[in-house]
Amino acid sequence: MNITSLEPARCVPVPDAGFGALRTERGNLPLESVDVAARISGLDAGVEVAQGFRNPFDVTLEATYVFPLPDRAAVTAFTMEADDRVIEGVLKERGQARADYDRALREGRRAAIAEEDRPDVFTIRVGNILPGERVTVRLTMSQPLPYEDGAATFRFPLVVAPRYIPGSPIDGPPAGDGTAPDTDAVPDASRITPPVLLPGFPDPVRLSLTAVVDAGGLELRELASSLHVVEEEAGTVRLRPGERLDRDFILRLAFDASTSLQLDGAGTFALTVVPPALESARRPRDLVLLLDRSGSMGGWKMVAARRAAARIVDTLTPQDRFAVLTFDSVVESAFEGLAEGSDRNRYRAVEHLARVDSRGGTELLEPLRRAIALLDGHEGRERVVVLVTDGQVGNEDQILEQAGGALSAMRVHAVGIDRAVNAAFLGRLAGIGAGRCELVESEDRLDAAMEQIHRRIGAPLVTDLSLKDLDVEPGTVTHLGSIFPGVPLRVHGRYRGGSSVTVRGLAAGAPWERQVSGTVVDNPAIRAVWARAHLRELEDRYAMGEHELESQIVRTSLEYGVLCRFTAYVAVDSRQVAEGGPEHRVIQPVEPPSGWEQPANAPMSFGLTAMAAPAPRGMSPMTPPAPGFSAALSAEGQPTGLAGGSGGPRGPMFARPAPARQATRSLDTIRAQLVAELDRLRALRTPDVLYLADLGSRLSALSAFLGGHAELVALARELEAAEQPGTDPEALRRHAVEVLTSLTGGSPATGRDEPRRPFWKRA
């Protein structure tokens, strides 16, 4: 292929394009501006985001924009402004909102819809924009600010980074207009993979960001922005003009937090408890360190990740045991099993880390499963998983479904390294494992962040927390977790009565308690932040298999007016402005993230484009997993697990299982997956040992999700041994059919032809 340089005369800027506009064959891209206005008060922030669209075409337009928001932000209002009219958005069940939006477009009316695809990835569509017309959509939200070691952090993401999409493409119309095809592992991949502008293109969007800081009576010692140049005047921080939407905006505010109980007078409370001055008791640890070496970790991120991983290894003592796993499309280990934390083994681990460089795709599920297997069954020792990654994967729900149950019995710490990190997913993983999520956005901040990480990996100060005296509504208190050094405990919930609360727990094995008196405040953000946190916990449980929670999620979202994955805001103009639906559709390309390097032969494609129209289906898809790995869907479109290759030595056929832990979840939560596996097994004309072994790995993952199930564990081990010499595939298949038939209650082979559930209901 020959690359010809263009003459400067052929690249003259378009005179009427305006500052930073990008010209295509049919006009400028529709998104003109993004304005972010934040008001920070203490440990909360209220934010309004305004997105300005303009139709540069001579026909009616539908514009689609995939963009990030803070993962803990509660979106509570949505409006559309056009032709001097303001249309208030209404929060509805997502399917109903989409139907209302589509009907409005068919009837020639303007409409806009805002949907959540991940806790930090949202999509806005604005339809029937008239030629030359400008439309503004506004989102209003409240978000809590994390506080650690004397400073709160206001982080506002500005770009959706490319994510690795595993799995095999599925049939049917795409869920969205992105560059990656939907797969069985990520059924909405086309909704979270917007096209990416080629590096060096002029900035097509004008960005404005201001933050008004009100310390709320606290002594503000310092304001610091780590990735942008800002101007500060009279408590207002402004972003310098000309910045691009290519990295997170991060503002740190140094002040001393205090213990408090805020009551909103309408049944919601917010509790903050500053860590006590205690020494933590340290138990021997079994630690598995997982280092992401995939292609998206190239450049400074790989250097920082290696340094972070080496610092974590340095925290170990001879009383600890550890393993180091590096992963991309394959998993490699520094040594077999768990090794003693001796000087020699720590040196071997650091040597292994020094040789690691970026390559391949981000296959995160398999290393997590290996970590779970290494730590399983070690009672009396603290079991810790530390994940160092940028988190850029698309199959978050599949990972939670397959590994979330087992990780909840361990302590999981996540170290996110990126200027556009997938903070939402890493926070979900750390939350499930009652650990900490630390974000490192630059090499300059690595040392300070690692000091915090050292303390987080150590034992918490107070564990086994509970609340007394305040009459809380059952099932509404957000995750209590533990109190770590330097990190205040923050809890939200609903209460029926009381004016104070007593926090109780164990510190170094001894009882500990702290009484906090309440103060009634006029702060609607307390209710919104609680509702968002509660909804996120319910959504995580749904992703892990509790699909009966769907109606509760929708009901909670609508009752408290907070957007979630199962609802959507829709704004519909009452006036007809066109003859029918939009004649042209555009998905807005996004910036390539700052600091990213795309290595040669990278398995993760950026879907680079300079066109306003969507990339053709199949163009620039994320590379599927390495040969030997695939995923399967259940009858309801649920991923049933990654099917791995032969791996290591397998046990004897029909081997007697080791004692299994008592299941912590009902078999009903995976019955649909078992029925689907049974249907496929019955449909096999010729038993295949590779298929049987892969089925064993999927059943093993389902058993781990349940917390252990004796019959399922036994069958999984028998199937995983299918590749051993002397195996009778037909006898093994019949045995598997008998066991699965028994486990599913004799369920018939039905369900494979049922229509797939909407993508936002698939795990």
N, C-alpha and C positions, 0 to 999 in steps of 0.2 A: 504493500500500500504506500503510495506517494502522498506526502503532506506538502501542500503548496502554501506559501505565505501569501496573504492578501496585501495588495498595495494600500497604503494609507488613504488614497483617494476613494477607495471602495468602502471605507469604514467611517465615513463622515457622520458625526452625531446627528440625530434627527432634530431639527430646529425647534419643533413644538413639543418635544417629548417631556420637557420639564426635568428638574433635578433628579438624577438617578433612575430615570425610567428606562425600561427595556422594550425595544421594538421587535415585534415578530412580523411574519408575513401578513397577518390580519390586524395588526395594531399592537398597542401596549398591553402588558399583562394587567389583570383587573385590580389587584391589590395595590393601592397607592400608598397607604400609610397605616402604621400601628402606633397608637398612643396609649401609654401605660401611666396611670396616675395612682400612686399609692399614698396612704396615710398610715404611718406606723405609730402605734401607741403601746408602749410597754412590750408585751410579748404577743401582740396581735397586730395584724395589718388588714386594712380595708383597701381593696384595689378595684379600679374600673379600667377595663380594656376597651378601647374603641378601634375598630378596624374599618378603614375607608376603602370602598370599592368604586371603580368607575368602569363603565362599559365603553371601550374604545372602538367597538365594532358598529356596523351599520344594521345589525339585526339584534333582536332580544337575546339576552345572555343569562346563563346560570354559571355563577362562579363558585368554586369549591376551594376551601383553604384548610389544610391540615396543620395544626399548630399545637404547641405545648402550653400547659398552665401548671402552676405549682401543684404537686400531687396531693397535698392536704387542704387545698383551697376548696371552700364551699361556694359553688356558683348559685346565687340566689335571685338573679334577675337577668333578663335578656330583652333588648329592644331593637327595633329596626327603624331607621329614620330615612325617609325618601320623600321628595316633592313636598317639603315643609310639613310632613306628617310624621308623627311618632306612633309606632304600633308596638304595644306591650306584648311580650312573649308570654305564652301560657305553658306551664309544665304539665306534660301528659305522659302516659305510658308510651314507650318508644314506638311501638308498632302503630298506635293511634296517631302519634305526632307525625310520623312519616306519611301515613295515609292522608292526613289533613294537608300536609305540605304538597304532596303530589296532586291532590284534587285541586288545590288553589292554582297551581301552575297550569293544569289542564283548562281551568276556567279563565285563564288570562290574567290572574291577579298576582301582585308581588307577594313573595313569601320568603321567610328565612327560617332555618332550623339549626339548632346547636345540639350536637351529640357527643357523648363521651365514649371513646374507644379503648382507652386505658386510663388509669387514674391520673396520668399526666399528658395524655394525647386526646385532642378534641378535633372535631370536624364541624365547620360551618359551611352551609350552602345558602346562597342567596340567589333566588330565581326570578326571572322576568324583569331583569334590569333593562330599562329602555336604552336605545342608542344614545351615547353621550351623557347618560344620567349617572349621578353619584348617589350611592347608598352607604349609610354608616350603620354598623351593628355594634351594640355595646353589651358587654358582660360585666356584671357586678359580683364581687366575691369577697369572702373573708378568709383569712388564713392565719394559723398559729405560727409563731417563729420559734425554731429550735434554739435552745440556749445551752451552751457548754463553756465551762472554764471562763466565766466572767463576760461572755459576749453572746448576744443574740445574732442570728443570721437571717437576713431577708434575701431569699434566692428566687429570682424570677426567670424561668427558662424562656428562650427566644427562638429555638429551632428544634425540630424533631430530627434527631440524627438517624441515619440509616441503621436498620436492625437486621440481624441475621435471621433468615426465615428457613427453618428446617421443614422436613416432610415432603410428601409427594403432591403434585397439583391435583385438585379435585375437579370433577365435572360440574357443569352448571354455570349460570351467569355469575360474574364476579360481584363481591360484596361492595367494592368501591372502584375508584378510578386510578389507583396507584400503580407503581411499576412492577410489583411482585405479584405472581399469581397466588390465589388462595390455595392453601395446602391442608392436608388432613391434620397437621400439627398446629397450623395457624389459619383457621378458616376465614379470618378477616384480614389476611395479610395485605390485600389490595387497599385496605382502608388506612393503614399505618405506614405506607411506603410512598410518600409523595415524590414526584420527580425532583431531581436536584440540579441546580444551575451549574453549568461548567465553571470551574475556577477562573477568576479574572473577569467575569462579566460585571458590567456596571451594576451598582446596587439598585434593584428595582423598587424598593420600599423605603419610604421615609419613616424613620424611627424616632419617637419622642418618649422619654421616660423621666418622670419626676417622682420623688419620694419626700413627703413632708414628715419630719420626724418629731414626734411629741414623746418625750421620755416619760410622761405620766407621773411627774413628781420625782423620778429617779435621776441620780446624778450621771449624766452621760459623759464618759471619759474620752471616747474616741469614736470617729466614723471612718471606715476604711472600705474602699472598693478594690477588689482584687483583680478584676479582669477588664475594667473599663476606666477611662479617664472621666472624672466627674467634676462638676462645679458645685460648691456648697455656699449657701448664703442664707442666714437667718433661719437655720433649721430645715432648709429645703435643698435637696440634692438633685441635680439635673445632669442628665447624660449629655456629653458633648455632641453637637450636631455631626451628622455624617457617619455615625456608627452603623454597623451592619447587624442583621438578625442572624448571627452565626455562633453565639455562645451565650451562656447564662449570665444574667446580671446578678452580682453578688455584693451585698452591702452588709458589713459587720458593724454592730453597735455594742461598744463596751460599756457595761454598767453592772451594778450589783443587783441580782434578783433577790426577792424576798418571799418567804412562805406566806401564802394567802389562800382564802376560800372566798370566791366570788359567787354570789347568788343573783340570778337575773330577775327574781321575783315572779317568774312564770314557770318555775319547775325545773330549771337547768342550772347546774353548778359547774365551776371550773376550779380545780384544786392544784396548787403549786406547793411543793415541799422541797426546800433547799436541802442538799445532802448533809447529814450530821457529821461532826468531826469524830469519825471512828476509824479504826484500823480494820481492814477486811481480813477475815480468816481465809487462808488459801489451801484448797485441797489439791492433791495431785491431779494433773490434767491429762486427758487424751485429746490431742489436737490434730485436726486434719486441715492443712493449708491448701487451698485451691487457687491456682494462679492462671488467669485467662491469658493465653498467648495468641489469640486469634488475630486475623488481619486488621480488625478495627483498633487494635491496641498498638499499632505502629508508632514510631517516633518517640516523642517525649513521654507518652503514656507507658510504653514498655520499660523505659529507663526508670520511671517513677515506680512502676509496679514491682520491678525486681528489687529496688531499694526497700520498698515497703515490706515485701515478703521476707527479705533478709532481716529487717529489723524485728519482724514478728518471731522469726526463728531465734533471734538473740534473747527473747524474753523467756525461753524455756530453761528448765533446770533438770538435773539428773533424775528427779522424782517424776518428771513428766515423760510421756511417750508421744510421738508425733509421726506424721506422714506428710510428704509434700507431693502434690499431684499438679502437673501442668497440663493444660488441655486446650485443644482447638477442635478439629474434627476427630482427633484421637486423644487418648489420655496416657500420659507417661508419668512414672513415679521415680523419685530419687532413690528409693529402696523398697524392698518388699515389706508389706504390713506396717505395723507401728514399731518404731525404733525408740530406744531410750534417748532422752534428751542430753546425751553426753557431749563433751566438747568435740569428739571425733565425729559423731553423727551430725551435729549441727554444722561442722565444717563441710562435711559431704553434701549436706543440703544446700548450703550457700554456694558451693561449687556448681551444683546442678542448676541452681537458679541463674548463675552468671552466664551459662551457655544458652539460656532461653531467649528466643527471638520471636517476633510475630509471624504468624502464618495461618492459613486455614480459616475455618468457620467456627462460630461460637456454639458448639454442642454442649450445653451446660447441664442437661439432665443426667447424662452418664456419669460425669465426675461427682455430682451430688449423690447419686445412687452408690457409687463406690465409697464415698465418705461415710454414708449411712451404714454400709456393710462393715467398714473398718471399726466404727464406733459402737455397733450394736452389741448389747449384752454386757458391757463393762460396768457393772454396778460399783458404787463406792468411789468412783472417780468422776470428775467433772468432764463432760463430753462437749467439745468445742469444735465448731466448724468456722473457719475464717476464709471468706471468699474475696479475692482481689480481682476486680473486673471493671469494665465500663458499663456492664449490664445491657449491652445493645443486642437484645434478643426479642423476637416477636412472639414466642410461644410461652409467655409468662403463665397463662392459665394452665397449660399442660404441665409445666414444671411444678406448679403448686398442687395440681391434682395428683401427680405421680409421687412427689417427694414431700409435700407439705406435712402430711400426717406424721412421718418419721422425724422430720426436722423439728417438730413441735416438742419432742422429748429431749432435744439437745439445745445448746446455746449457740446461736448463729450470729456471727459478726460479719458485716459487709463493708468493704473498703471500695468506694466508687471513685475511679480515676478518669476524669474527662472534663472538658469545658462545656459539654452538653450531656451530662451523665443521665442514665435512666434511673433517676433517684426514686421514682415511685416503686419500681419493681424491687430494687435493693432494700428499700424501706419495708416492703411487704415481707421479704424473706427474713430480715432481721426481726421484724415484729413477731412472726410466727415462732422464731427461735428465741424470743425474749432477750435478744442481744442488741447491739448498737450498729448504726449505719453511719460511717464517716465518709465525707465527700472531699476529694482532693482535686481542685480545679487547676493547679499549676505546680510546677516544681518548686517555686518559691515557698509554697505553703506546705510542702510535704513534711518537713521536719516538725513543724508545729502540730500538724495533724497526727503524725506518728506518736508524739508524746501523749496525745489523747487516746490513741488506739491502744497503746501499751496498758493504760489503766483500764480500758474497757475489757481487754482480754483477761485481765486479772479478775478476781472474785468481786462480786457486788458487795456493797456495804450492808444493805438490808434486803432480805428476801422474804417470801411467803407473806406478802402484804395483804391486808384486808382493811375495810372501812367500817367503823362503828359510830353509833350515836345519830348520824344523819340517816333519815329514813329514805333510802334510795330505792328506786323502782328496779325490781329484779331484771337482769339481762340488759340493762342500759349503761352500765359503767364500762368505759373503755378499758383496754388492757392495762392492768396495774403493773405487771412486770416486776422489776427490782430497782433499787436505788443504787446508782453507780457514782463513784467519785467524780465531782465536778459537773454532774448533770442533774438538775432538779427533776423530781417526779412531777409529771403533769397528767392529770386525770380529769375527764369530763363525764357527766352522767345526768340522769334525771332523778329528782327527789320529790317526795310527797310532804315532807315536813322536817323541821329541825333548823337550827341556826349555827351549829358547829359540827365538826367531825373529828374523830380520833383515828389516826393512821397507826396500825399495828403491824409488826413484823418480827423477824428474827435477825439479830446482829451478832455475828460470831457465835451463833447457837443459843443466845440468850434473848429473852423477850425485849422488844423495843417498841415504844409508842410515842406519838407526837399529837397533841391536841391543837386544833386550829379553829379559831372563831371566824364566823362568816360575816361578810359585808354585802349588803344589797346594792347592786350597781345597775345602771341603765345602759346595757351593752348588748344589743341584738346579736353581735358576733358570737357570744357564748353559745347560744342555741344553735346557730348555723354550724359552728366548728364541731360541736358535739354530734350533730346529725350527720355531718360528712364522715367523721371518724367511725361512727356506729355503722353507717352504710358500708364503709370500706371493709369493716370486719365481717359483715354479713356477706358481701361480695366475695371475699376471700374464702369464706366457708362454702359458698356456692361453687366456686372454682374447684374446691377440693372434694366435691361430690354431693353436697347437701342441696340438691336442686329443689327440694320442697320449700326453700326459703324465698323463691322468686316472688310470690305474692306479698310476703312481708317486706321485701326490699322495695317493691313498687309502692306499697302503702306508706312506708316510712318516708320515702322520697317525696311523695305528693303531699303528705301531711305537713312536713316541715319545709317544703319549698326548696329543696336542695337537689340539684342535678346529680344523677348517677348513671350507671351503664344501662339500666333498664328503663330509663325515662329520657325525655328530650324536651327542650324548649322549642316552641314553634310560634312564629309571629306571622299572621296572615292579614294582608291589606283587604279592606272590604270593597275597594274599588277595582273594577276591571280596567287594565291598562294595555292589554294585548289581545290578539285573536285566539291564542292558545298557549301552549307551552313554549319555553325558550327555544330559539332556532340554533343557538350555538352554546356549547358547554366548554368550560376551561377549568382545569385543576391547576392551582397556583404552584409553580416550582418553588422550592425552598433553597436556602443557602447551604453550601457544604460547611459542615461544622469547623470552626477554627481549631487548628492544631492537629487535624486529622491528616494522615498520610495514607494514600491508597497504594499498597505495595504491588509489585508485579504479580500477575496471576492471582490476584486477591479473589477469594471465594465470595466476598461480599461486594455486590455491585451497588454503586451509588445511584443507578438509574439516571445518569447525567443527561440533561436535556437543556435546550435553550428555547424550546417550543412552548407555545401557550396551550396547545391541545394535549390531551393525555397521550402518554406513550402507548404504542400498540400492545395488546396483551401478549405476554411472553417476552417482551423486550426488556433486557437488562434485569432479569429476575435474580433474586438472591439464590446462590448456589445451594442445591439440596445437599443432604448429608452424604458422607462418604459411602462407597459401596458397602453393602452388608448391613446398613442401617435404614430402617423405614419406619413408618408409623401406620397405625390402623385406626379406623373409626368404628364406633359402636353403631347400633341401629339408630340411635338418636343423634349421630354426628359427634359423639364424644370421643376424643382421642383415648385410645386404650393403652398407649405406651409405646416407647421406642423398642423396636425389635433388634436386638443386638446380634453380633456374630458369635463365633464359638467361644471367645474369651479364653479362660484358663481351664484347668482340669475340672471335670465334672464328676459328681458322685455316681455310684452304681445305679442302674435302672431299678425302679421301684424300691429305692433305698428307704430305710426307716428314718423319718424326719427327726431332727432335734426338737426338744420341747419348745413349743411356740408360746410367745407371750399371749395373754388373754386379749382378744380383740377389743379395741376401744370404740369401734364404729360398727353399726349393724351391716350385715351382708346386703341388706336392701339398698344401701347407698351405691353398690356397684353391680346390682342385679342386671341392669340394662347392658353393661359391658360384658358380663358373663353370658347373657343370652346371645349377644352378637357373636362372641367367640364360638359358642356352641353351634350357631347356625353355619358359620364359615367352616368349622371342623366337619360337620355333617356333609357339607357340600364338596369336600375334597374327594376327587375321584381316585387319586393315587396318593397315599400318604407320603409326605416328603419330610425327611429328617430335619432339614434346615427350618422348614415351617414349624415343625413341632418344637424345635429348640427355641425359636423366636417366640412362639406362644408361651413357652415356659417363662421367658424373661418378662413378658407382659403380665402374666399371672403373678409373678413374684412382686412386680411393682404394685399391683392391686392389693396383694396381701400386706405389703408394707404400709400402704395407705390405710388399711383397716387397723393397723397396729398388731397384726399377726392373726392368722387363721390356720389351724392345724391341717385341715384337709387341703386347703389351697396351697399352703407351703409345700406339703408333700407332693402334690401333683406338679407344682412348678419345678421342683427338683428333678422329678422323674422325666419331665419333658425336656429340661435343659440338658439331660444326659443322652438325648436322642442320637447325637452324632457319634457316640462311642461304638466301637466294633461290637457286633453281635446283637445289636438292638433290633427288635422286631417292630418295624414302624406301624404295621397294621394293628398288632396287639396293643401297642402304646396308644394309638388313635382311639381304639375301642374303649380302652380304659379311661382315657380323658373324656370321651363322650359320656360314659357312665357317671363319672365324678361330677362333671358340669351339669348333667341332667339332674342329679341328686341335689346339687347346691342351688339350682334355679327352680327347684320344685317341679321338675318335669315340664319346663316351659317349652312350648312347641317352637319350631323354626320359623318364627314370624318376625316382622319388624324391619327386614332389610329393605323393603320397598316403601316404607313410610317416608313422607316428605321430610327433608332436613329442617331442623328447627332454625329460626332466625339466628344469624351469626352472633348476635349479642347474648344469646342464651346458651351458646356452646362453650364447654369448658376447654 
